[in-house]
Structure formats: C-alpha cells, structure tokens
Amino acid sequence: MRFGLLLLFLTVSIFLFSQTIYPKTTTFFGVANPIVTISYDKPAYNFTNYYLVGFPTGINVWKTKNIGYSLEVIPYIKSDKTISKMSNLLIHPGVLFSLGDGFTFIGRAAFETSGRYGFTPVLNKTVIKTNNCSYYVSLPMPVRFGNNQASSYTFAVQLGIVF
C-alpha cells in the first residue's frame, strides 16, 4: 500500500512539475544590426559610411503558450569616421504570437527618443534551446514616421539569448 501511494505521488509530482506554468516570464538580451533603410531619398546601408548597432534587452510575459506581452528597450550606438555616440533609445512594447516549431511573430509599437514613431513586425526563430537558456535569430522590419522626416522601412537582423 505504501509503495503504491509513493509511486502515485511521484508520478503526479513529475507530471505537475514538468509542465510549464503560465503566466511565464523570460528575459532577453541581443545585438541588432540594421542592414538597409529605405526612405523617400534612397537606400541607406549600414556598414558603408557608418556603423549602427543596437543592444535590445527586455522581458516577455507569456499569458498562455500561444500569446504574450513583451517590452523591449534598445539603445543604439552610431559610429563613423569622426565620432561614436549613443544615437537613439527605442521603447518597443509588443504582443507575442507563437507560430509553433520555435517561430514567434511579434507586433511591436515603436517610440524613439529621436522623435520618430511607428511599428515593427518581427519574425523570431529559436535556433538552440537548452535547459537554462535559448538562442534566437530575429528579422525586425521597422517602419517609422514623424520628426519632420520621410517615412522609412528598415530590414535588420537580431541575434540574442533568452533566459
């Protein structure tokens, strides 16, 4: 009888503790490299006359396994032949949608300290998953307006780690 109760307790414990409990909170850090920005004038390529890099950090709160909320903050550093400085800070709240097979779509609103605003659709793929963390590749596609500048569309690549 005792052995049966112990076996039942262990089975139930393993079942309960092996499930993910929601809401689930994760944090992340990465490196974002804009590749090309297209606006009214002409395309502007990163790595030509300057180098622009961002360091996204944030928190994801998954309400269920399919949907969640994310808040990302990205300081951008711009370096050219004469100066290297922080050029912009992006506040990036959004909604996470799990697409399955490690893919996530993230729809983000965008508010920049430069005075620009807009939205950023992001396709995210978890490429390596371990017990302690996951590594991801994202393709952000920012669309920006405002601050007396032409609308712009950017294609970028982001690599990072989720804890």
C-alpha positions in Angstrom: 0.0 0.0 0.0 2.8 2.5 0.9 4.7 1.6 -2.2 1.6 2.3 -4.3 1.0 5.7 -2.7 4.6 6.6 -3.1 4.5 5.6 -6.8 1.3 7.6 -7.3 2.8 10.7 -5.5 6.0 10.5 -7.6 4.0 10.1 -10.9 1.7 13.1 -10.0 4.7 15.2 -8.9 6.7 14.5 -12.1 3.6 15.3 -14.2 2.9 18.6 -12.4 6.4 19.9 -12.2 7.3 19.0 -15.9 4.5 21.3 -17.2 5.1 25.0 -17.9 3.1 27.2 -15.6 1.5 30.3 -17.1 2.0 33.2 -17.0 5.6 32.5 -17.8 8.2 35.3 -17.6 11.5 35.3 -19.6 14.2 38.0 -20.2 16.4 38.5 -23.2 19.5 40.3 -24.5 20.7 40.7 -28.0 22.6 42.5 -30.7 20.6 44.2 -33.6 22.2 45.2 -36.9 20.1 47.3 -39.3 21.1 46.2 -42.8 19.3 48.7 -45.1 16.9 51.6 -44.6 14.7 52.6 -47.5 13.0 56.1 -47.5 12.0 58.8 -49.9 15.5 59.7 -50.8 17.5 56.5 -51.5 18.5 53.3 -49.6 21.0 53.8 -46.7 23.2 50.8 -46.0 24.7 50.1 -42.6 28.5 49.4 -42.7 29.2 51.9 -45.5 29.7 55.4 -44.1 28.8 54.5 -40.6 28.1 51.5 -38.3 24.8 51.4 -36.3 24.3 48.7 -33.7 21.6 48.2 -31.1 21.5 46.2 -27.9 18.0 45.0 -27.3 17.1 43.9 -23.8 13.7 43.1 -22.4 11.1 41.0 -20.8 8.5 38.6 -22.2 5.4 37.6 -20.2 3.6 34.7 -21.8 -0.1 34.6 -20.8 -0.5 31.2 -22.4 1.7 29.1 -24.7 0.3 31.0 -27.7 0.2 34.7 -26.7 2.1 37.1 -24.5 3.3 40.6 -23.9 6.9 41.9 -24.5 8.7 45.1 -23.5 12.0 45.8 -25.2 14.4 48.7 -24.8 17.1 49.2 -27.4 19.9 51.8 -27.0 21.6 52.4 -30.4 25.2 53.3 -30.9 26.3 55.0 -34.2 30.0 55.2 -35.1 31.5 56.9 -38.1 34.9 58.3 -39.0 34.7 61.2 -36.6 32.5 60.2 -33.6 31.0 57.3 -31.8 27.9 58.0 -29.7 24.5 56.7 -28.5 22.2 58.0 -31.2 18.8 56.8 -30.1 16.8 54.9 -27.5 13.9 52.8 -28.7 11.0 51.9 -26.4 9.4 48.8 -28.0 6.2 47.3 -26.4 4.5 44.5 -28.3 2.4 41.3 -28.4 3.9 37.9 -28.9 2.2 35.2 -31.0 3.6 31.7 -31.0 3.6 30.2 -34.5 4.9 26.8 -33.5 8.2 25.0 -34.3 10.2 27.7 -32.5 8.8 30.6 -34.5 7.2 33.6 -33.0 5.6 36.7 -34.6 6.0 39.9 -32.5 4.0 43.0 -33.4 5.6 46.0 -31.7 4.8 49.7 -31.3 7.9 51.9 -31.6 8.7 55.2 -29.7 12.1 56.6 -30.3 13.9 59.4 -28.3 14.8 60.9 -31.7 11.1 61.8 -32.1 10.2 59.1 -34.6 7.5 56.6 -34.0 5.9 53.6 -35.8 5.6 49.9 -35.7 7.9 46.9 -36.1 6.8 43.5 -37.3 9.3 40.8 -36.1 9.7 37.2 -37.1 11.7 35.3 -34.4 13.1 31.8 -34.5 14.6 29.9 -31.6 17.6 28.1 -33.0 19.1 26.4 -29.9 17.2 25.5 -26.8 18.8 24.3 -23.6 17.5 23.8 -20.0 18.9 27.2 -18.9 18.5 29.4 -22.0 17.6 29.7 -25.7 19.4 31.4 -28.6 17.3 33.1 -31.2 17.5 34.9 -34.6 15.1 37.7 -35.4 14.2 39.6 -38.5 12.8 43.0 -37.4 11.3 45.2 -40.1 10.9 48.7 -38.6 8.5 51.2 -40.2 9.0 54.7 -38.9 7.3 58.1 -39.3 7.5 61.6 -37.8 10.0 64.2 -36.7 9.7 66.0 -40.0 11.4 63.2 -41.9 10.3 60.9 -44.7 8.7 57.6 -43.8 11.2 54.8 -43.7 11.3 51.0 -43.8 14.3 49.1 -42.5 15.4 45.5 -42.7 17.5 44.3 -39.8 19.0 41.1 -38.2 19.0 40.5 -34.5 20.8 37.7 -32.6 20.2 37.0 -28.9 19.8 34.9 -25.9 16.6 34.3 -23.7 16.8 33.4 -20.1 
